[in-house]
């Protein structure tokens, strides 16, 4: 899948350079690709929830390594499921509803919702947080 970087993402990349300077994604030169995939995820979220999809995302609890508090967990479950198996079901259903596939685990990474290396989840969380802050500021200015 080819990913394209939007102007918003390019501006955000400049801000992330310092924040993620020592991380795995930065070290392996994958930061641009990860941000472009987050762009794809943002587009899917806008199509599904509308332009203010980010309003109810709690940045303090956002953790992309957790199916309960990641973007999908917060948008589709909002903390109602307490058992891990329920949270996994909500996650897979959420990814499916965003229109990816009958096999959501194969495509969640294409939307910046998953990474191959567990040590990169912290960076992915930071990319999403920065993107949400960027979206909030951009929409307030409009």
C-alpha positions as CSV (number, residue, x, y, z in Angstrom):
1,X,0.0,0.0,0.0
2,X,1.4,3.4,-1.0
3,X,0.9,6.1,1.5
4,X,1.0,9.9,0.8
5,X,1.9,12.6,3.3
6,X,-0.5,15.5,3.6
7,X,0.5,19.0,4.3
8,X,-0.8,18.6,7.9
9,X,1.3,15.5,8.4
10,X,4.4,17.2,6.9
11,X,4.0,20.1,9.4
12,X,3.4,17.6,12.2
13,X,6.5,15.7,11.3
14,X,8.6,18.8,11.9
15,X,7.1,19.0,15.4
16,X,7.6,15.3,16.1
17,X,11.3,15.3,15.1
18,X,12.4,16.4,18.6
19,X,9.7,14.4,20.5
20,X,10.7,11.1,19.0
21,X,14.4,11.7,18.4
22,X,15.6,8.5,20.1
23,X,12.7,6.2,19.2
24,X,12.7,3.1,17.1
25,X,10.5,4.6,14.3
26,X,12.9,7.5,14.1
27,X,16.0,5.3,14.3
28,X,14.7,3.0,11.5
29,X,13.6,5.9,9.3
30,X,9.9,4.9,9.5
31,X,8.5,8.0,11.1
32,X,7.2,9.5,7.8
33,X,5.6,6.2,6.9
34,X,3.9,5.9,10.3
35,X,2.6,9.5,10.1
36,X,1.3,8.8,6.6
37,X,-0.5,5.7,7.9
38,X,-2.0,7.8,10.7
39,X,-3.2,10.1,7.9
40,X,-5.0,7.2,6.4
41,X,-6.6,6.4,9.8
42,X,-7.7,10.0,10.2
43,X,-9.4,10.0,6.8
44,X,-11.3,6.8,7.7
45,X,-12.3,8.3,11.1
46,X,-13.5,11.5,9.4
47,X,-15.5,9.5,6.9
48,X,-17.1,7.4,9.6
49,X,-17.6,9.9,12.5
50,X,-17.3,13.3,10.8
51,X,-14.8,16.0,11.0
52,X,-14.9,16.3,14.8
53,X,-14.1,12.6,15.4
54,X,-11.3,13.6,17.9
55,X,-13.6,15.5,20.3
56,X,-14.1,12.6,22.7
57,X,-10.6,11.2,22.6
58,X,-9.0,11.4,26.0
59,X,-5.3,12.1,25.4
60,X,-4.4,11.4,29.0
61,X,-5.5,7.7,28.7
62,X,-4.7,7.2,25.0
63,X,-2.5,4.2,24.6
64,X,-2.2,2.5,21.2
65,X,-0.9,-0.7,22.7
66,X,-4.2,-1.2,24.6
67,X,-7.3,-2.3,22.8
68,X,-9.4,-0.6,25.5
69,X,-7.8,2.8,25.4
70,X,-6.5,3.1,21.8
71,X,-8.3,5.2,19.2
72,X,-10.6,2.3,18.3
73,X,-11.3,1.4,21.9
74,X,-12.2,5.0,22.8
75,X,-14.3,5.6,19.7
76,X,-16.2,2.3,19.6
77,X,-16.4,1.3,23.3
78,X,-15.5,4.3,25.4
79,X,-14.6,2.1,28.4
80,X,-17.8,0.1,28.7
81,X,-16.1,-3.3,28.2
82,X,-14.0,-4.4,31.1
83,X,-12.9,-7.8,30.1
84,X,-9.9,-8.1,27.7
85,X,-11.8,-10.5,25.4
86,X,-14.7,-7.9,25.1
87,X,-12.2,-5.1,24.3
88,X,-10.6,-7.3,21.6
89,X,-14.0,-7.9,20.1
90,X,-14.8,-4.2,20.1
91,X,-11.4,-3.4,18.6
92,X,-11.8,-5.9,15.7
93,X,-15.4,-4.8,15.1
94,X,-14.3,-1.1,15.1
95,X,-11.6,-1.8,12.6
96,X,-14.0,-3.7,10.5
97,X,-16.6,-0.9,10.6
98,X,-14.0,1.6,9.4
99,X,-14.3,-0.5,6.2
100,X,-11.0,-2.3,6.1
101,X,-11.7,-6.0,5.6
102,X,-13.1,-9.2,7.0
103,X,-9.7,-9.7,8.5
104,X,-9.0,-6.5,10.4
105,X,-5.7,-7.4,11.8
106,X,-4.2,-7.4,8.3
107,X,-5.2,-3.8,7.7
108,X,-5.1,-2.0,11.1
109,X,-1.4,-1.2,10.6
110,X,-2.3,0.5,7.2
111,X,-4.4,3.0,9.2
112,X,-1.7,3.7,11.8
113,X,-3.6,1.7,14.5
114,X,-1.0,-1.1,14.9
115,X,2.7,-1.6,14.6
116,X,4.9,-4.7,14.0
117,X,7.3,-4.0,16.8
118,X,5.7,-3.7,20.3
119,X,8.4,-1.2,21.4
120,X,7.1,1.3,18.8
121,X,3.6,1.6,20.4
122,X,4.7,4.4,22.6
123,X,5.8,6.3,19.5
124,X,2.6,5.5,17.7
125,X,0.7,6.8,20.7
126,X,2.7,10.1,20.6
127,X,2.1,10.4,16.8
128,X,-1.7,10.1,17.4
129,X,-1.7,12.5,20.3
130,X,0.2,15.1,18.2
131,X,-2.1,14.6,15.3
132,X,-5.2,15.0,17.5
133,X,-3.8,18.2,19.0
134,X,-2.9,19.4,15.6
135,X,-6.5,18.6,14.4
136,X,-8.1,20.4,17.4
137,X,-6.0,23.5,16.8
138,X,-6.6,23.5,13.1
139,X,-10.4,23.2,13.5
140,X,-10.5,25.9,16.2
141,X,-8.7,28.2,13.8
142,X,-11.3,27.6,11.0
